[in-house]
Amino acid sequence: MRVYIKLFLTAIFWGGTFVAARVVAQHVAPYSASFLRFLTASLFLIVMILMKEGRIPRLERHQVLPAVLLGMTGVFAYNIFFFLGMKSITASRASLIVACNPVCISLLSVLFFRERLHAWKLAGIALCLAGATLVISRGDLASLFTGGVGSGELYLLGCVASWVTYSLIGKVIMKDFSPLAAVTYSCLIGGAALALPACLEDLPGLIGGFFVADWLGILYLGFFGTVLGFFWYYEGILAIGPSRASVFINFVPVSGVLFGWLLLDEAINLSLILGATMVIAGVWLTNRPR
């Protein structure tokens, strides 16, 4: 029961990251915002792993490549796409696009881990993709073929690809690592990769001009969105598998839309409501027990 509560809270925290990132992205460049998020997260994680496990486990030779891939997919690539997308897309719409993650994870789990794909899962996949298409096109399906889809939506699709890769690699690397160690290494490696491009954005010269809201957003992204979120999500993958753990991402668009409406006064239109309903129903069908 405890793991399910943690996965539910993770989804709520991740819904809030869309609001926090929307605020931060308006004033902080994408590499800088990503670096500060994972610098914050890494400091917390190092303290946590030393308290919980006594040391940071040493990487063996065969573990180096998976650890690097974790950092470069779930941290480096995901967050660049994330902050670039959040400059031009609302928190509500972004959270619904990212809700496609569970469907993609289920499909690739069939391919790589030989999980079974039943008829209702196929129906759920079709429903989820249809809902995501409705959200991405803002209700105008013809815009998909006429260049009407903006760069924000495309960046968020990059987030989906990055996170799916991160989740599947995580299933492999946790044969040797605890969830906390896997998250710590991914944050340290991904954060280190972000340092140079952040400096090229003149982060040292601009950091003094950040607003209080920017720092609060970075702190939220670093601790709640990363430390607790990643750690509890990986605990869930380890305990119940990637497909069943990813179903809790179902709650991310719900909290994302709600937070966007409450905190950012974002409009909720018909295409968003219909798309959200289809995505959530599709994710549930894809991951429902037999």
C-alpha positions in Angstrom: 0.0 0.0 0.0 2.8 2.4 0.9 4.3 2.2 -2.6 1.0 3.1 -4.2 0.6 6.2 -2.0 4.1 7.3 -2.9 3.4 6.8 -6.6 0.2 8.9 -6.3 2.0 11.7 -4.5 4.7 11.6 -7.1 2.1 12.2 -9.8 0.7 15.2 -7.8 4.2 16.6 -7.4 4.9 16.1 -11.1 1.7 17.9 -12.0 3.0 20.9 -10.0 6.3 20.8 -12.0 4.5 22.1 -15.0 3.4 25.2 -13.1 6.8 25.7 -11.6 8.6 25.3 -14.9 6.1 27.6 -16.6 7.1 30.3 -14.1 10.8 29.7 -14.2 11.0 29.4 -18.0 9.8 33.0 -18.5 12.9 34.4 -16.9 15.6 31.7 -16.8 17.2 30.2 -19.9 16.6 26.4 -20.5 20.1 25.1 -19.8 20.5 27.3 -16.7 17.1 26.3 -15.3 17.8 22.7 -15.9 21.3 22.9 -14.3 20.0 24.7 -11.2 17.2 22.2 -10.8 19.6 19.3 -10.8 22.3 21.0 -8.7 19.6 21.5 -6.1 18.5 17.9 -6.5 22.0 16.5 -6.3 22.8 18.2 -3.0 19.7 16.7 -1.4 20.3 13.3 -2.9 23.9 13.1 -1.8 22.8 13.8 1.8 20.0 11.3 1.5 22.1 8.4 0.1 24.8 9.0 2.7 22.2 8.9 5.5 20.3 5.9 4.1 23.1 3.7 2.6 26.3 5.1 4.2 28.0 5.8 0.9 27.6 6.4 -2.8 28.0 3.0 -4.4 30.9 2.7 -6.8 30.2 2.3 -10.5 31.5 -1.0 -12.0 32.7 -0.9 -15.6 29.5 -2.5 -16.9 27.4 0.0 -15.1 29.0 3.1 -16.5 27.1 3.2 -19.8 23.6 2.6 -18.3 24.3 5.3 -15.7 25.4 7.8 -18.4 22.3 6.9 -20.5 20.1 7.6 -17.4 21.6 11.0 -16.9 21.5 12.0 -20.6 17.9 10.9 -21.2 15.9 11.5 -18.0 17.9 14.6 -16.9 19.8 16.3 -19.7 17.5 15.7 -22.8 14.2 15.6 -20.9 14.8 18.9 -19.1 16.1 20.8 -22.2 12.9 19.8 -24.1 10.9 20.6 -20.9 12.0 24.1 -20.4 12.1 25.0 -24.1 8.5 23.7 -24.4 7.3 25.5 -21.3 8.3 28.9 -22.7 5.4 28.7 -25.2 2.9 26.2 -24.0 0.5 26.2 -21.0 1.0 24.0 -18.0 -2.3 22.3 -18.7 -1.6 21.4 -22.3 2.0 20.3 -21.5 0.8 17.9 -18.8 -1.6 16.2 -21.1 1.0 15.6 -23.8 3.4 14.1 -21.3 0.5 11.8 -20.1 1.3 9.7 -23.2 4.3 8.3 -21.3 2.5 5.3 -19.9 1.2 4.1 -23.2 4.6 4.4 -24.8 6.2 2.6 -21.9 3.7 -0.2 -22.2 4.3 -0.6 -25.9 8.1 -0.8 -25.5 7.8 -3.1 -22.4 6.1 -5.6 -24.7 9.0 -5.3 -27.1 11.9 -5.4 -24.6 10.5 -7.2 -21.5 8.0 -9.5 -23.3 5.0 -8.2 -21.4 1.7 -9.3 -22.9 -0.4 -6.9 -24.9 -4.2 -7.7 -24.7 -7.1 -6.3 -26.7 -8.1 -3.7 -24.2 -4.5 -2.4 -24.1 -4.6 -1.9 -27.8 -7.9 0.0 -27.5 -6.4 2.1 -24.7 -3.3 2.9 -26.8 -5.5 4.0 -29.7 -7.7 6.1 -27.3 -4.7 7.8 -25.6 -3.0 8.6 -28.9 -6.3 10.1 -30.2 -6.7 12.2 -27.1 -3.1 13.4 -27.3 -3.6 14.3 -30.9 -6.6 16.4 -30.0 -4.7 18.2 -27.3 -1.6 18.8 -29.5 -3.7 20.1 -32.4 -5.9 22.3 -30.1 -9.0 20.6 -31.6 -8.0 21.4 -35.2 -6.8 18.1 -36.6 -6.0 19.7 -40.0 -3.4 21.8 -38.4 -1.2 18.7 -38.0 -0.8 18.7 -41.8 -0.5 22.4 -42.3 2.2 23.3 -39.8 -0.2 24.6 -37.2 1.4 22.7 -34.4 3.8 24.9 -32.5 7.4 24.2 -31.3 6.2 23.9 -27.7 4.2 20.8 -28.5 7.1 19.3 -30.4 9.5 19.9 -27.5 7.0 18.2 -25.2 7.0 15.2 -27.5 10.7 15.1 -27.0 10.1 14.9 -23.3 7.9 11.8 -23.8 10.7 10.1 -25.8 13.3 11.0 -23.2 11.3 9.8 -20.3 10.2 6.5 -21.9 13.9 5.8 -22.5 14.8 6.7 -19.0 12.1 4.4 -17.5 13.2 1.4 -19.5 16.9 1.9 -18.9 16.0 2.2 -15.2 14.4 -1.2 -15.2 17.7 -2.7 -16.3 20.1 -0.7 -14.1 18.2 -1.4 -10.9 19.3 -5.0 -11.1 22.6 -3.7 -9.6 21.5 -0.4 -7.9 19.0 0.7 -5.4 16.4 3.3 -6.6 18.1 6.0 -4.6 21.6 5.3 -6.1 20.1 5.1 -9.6 18.5 8.5 -9.2 21.6 10.0 -7.6 23.8 8.9 -10.5 21.4 10.1 -13.1 21.1 13.5 -11.5 24.9 13.9 -11.0 25.7 12.8 -14.6 22.9 14.8 -16.2 23.6 17.9 -14.1 27.3 17.8 -14.9 26.4 17.6 -18.6 24.3 20.7 -18.2 27.0 22.8 -16.5 28.9 23.9 -19.6 25.8 25.0 -21.7 24.5 26.8 -18.6 27.7 28.8 -18.4 27.5 29.6 -22.1 24.1 31.1 -21.3 26.0 33.4 -18.9 24.4 31.8 -15.8 27.0 33.3 -13.4 26.3 36.8 -14.7 22.5 36.5 -14.7 21.9 34.5 -11.5 21.7 37.7 -9.3 18.8 39.0 -11.3 16.4 36.0 -10.7 13.1 36.7 -9.0 12.0 35.1 -5.7 9.4 33.1 -7.7 12.2 31.7 -9.9 14.1 30.4 -6.9 10.9 28.9 -5.4 10.2 27.2 -8.7 13.7 25.8 -8.9 13.6 24.6 -5.3 10.2 22.9 -6.0 11.5 21.3 -9.2 14.7 20.2 -7.5 13.3 18.6 -4.3 9.6 17.7 -4.9 9.8 17.2 -8.7 13.2 15.4 -8.7 14.4 14.0 -5.4 11.1 12.7 -4.1 9.5 12.2 -7.5 12.3 10.3 -9.1 13.1 8.2 -6.0 9.5 7.2 -5.3 8.9 6.5 -9.0 11.9 4.2 -9.2 10.8 2.5 -6.0 7.5 1.8 -7.8 9.2 0.4 -10.9 11.3 -1.9 -8.7 8.3 -3.0 -6.7 5.5 -3.4 -9.3 7.2 -3.1 -12.7 7.4 -0.2 -15.2 3.9 -0.7 -16.8 2.0 -0.7 -13.5 4.1 2.1 -12.0 3.7 4.3 -15.0 -0.1 4.1 -14.7 0.1 6.6 -11.9 1.3 9.2 -14.4 -2.4 9.1 -15.3 -2.9 11.6 -12.4 -0.2 14.0 -13.7 -2.5 15.8 -16.3 -5.3 16.0 -13.7 -3.1 17.8 -11.2 -1.4 19.8 -14.0 -4.6 21.1 -15.4 -5.9 21.9 -11.9 -2.8 23.7 -10.8 -2.6 25.6 -14.1 -6.2 26.8 -13.6 -5.8 27.6 -9.9 -2.3 29.2 -9.9 -1.8 30.5 -13.5 -5.4 31.3 -14.4 -5.1 29.1 -17.6 -8.2 28.6 -19.7 -9.7 25.2 -20.0 -11.4 24.8 -23.4 -13.4 22.0 -25.0 -10.5 20.3 -26.9 -8.5 20.2 -23.6 -11.4 18.6 -21.7 -12.1 16.0 -24.4 -8.4 15.3 -24.9 -7.9 14.9 -21.2 -10.8 12.5 -20.9 -9.5 10.4 -23.8 -5.9 10.3 -22.5 -6.9 9.3 -19.0 -9.3 6.7 -20.2 -6.7 5.3 -22.6 -4.0 5.1 -20.0 -6.4 3.3 -17.6 -7.3 0.8 -20.3 -3.7 0.2 -21.2 -2.7 -0.5 -17.6 -5.8 -2.1 -16.1 -5.4 -5.5 -14.4 -6.8 -8.5 -16.4 
